[in-house]
Amino acid sequence: MTPGDGAPPPLAAAACRLAPVLGWISRIALWLSAGGLLSMTLIVGWHVFARRVLNDTPHWSETGSVLIMFWYSLIGAAIGVRYRQHIGLVVIRDALPAGLARALGLFSHGVVAAFGLALLVYGSQMVATTWSQTIPTVGLPTGLRYLPFPLAGALMILFSAELAVRDLARPVGPSAGRDGEWS
């Protein structure tokens, strides 16, 4: 089978094979993020109950809930990249001719990947420089507070690359569609 008779280009074929793995990764991350939101809600509820009813505020609850919030919000942002839920000016993109819209979309994926790279590099530096310190109220390494930055950055890079390959593999034209899934 040659590329002219319906076979996908090699990059698109590789991306098709990776799509289920990336889907699995994003679903696990989504569940962890949702679990973090639920955990933070329960901790804040306990904090309010303990302070108002028991008159004994837990010393760890505020710091613990903020730590969890870092995790679920940054990982959730990375998941949003995969499902094209990040900030974008789709009104402008949709008003452009198909070829220009594709170029703008690829540029957008590049900007998101560059942001992910900054999170990965600088977040890793923050983790490395603070790991030996301890958060007093919870007794955990301070670097744990910054660990979601490089993890979310790596996921953003991965998901942006996947979307760019999807967009490159999709035919250009009015019937091509913009946000389909791999078949």
C-alpha angles and dihedrals in degrees: 000000000000128000090255095061100056104285112135118243113264094255092050091047091052090048090050089055092048095046095084091049092049089046089053091049092049093048092051090048090048092052091047090049092049089048089052091052091049091047093050091049091052092047093050090047090052090047092054093043093048093047098044103032106025095031088222114109113204108239093215102048101084095045092042094051092049090049091052090046091058089054101046096040096050095042088046090053090054091051088051089060092058093050093044092245096131124110112288140149099239092165089068094042093049092051093056128087113268096256094049091044089054091051091049090049092051090048089051091052088050092052092049091048090050090052089049090051090053090050090048097048101038094035090054089052091051091049093049095048096046103035094095092054121084130223098232100211096051102024094230128128113274088227088069087069090060100037094092090062096068092036092053090044092054091049091048091053092048095047093043090053090049092051092047091053090047091052093047092050094049115092116248117239144083095286095046098086124215112237108032127144126240111272 
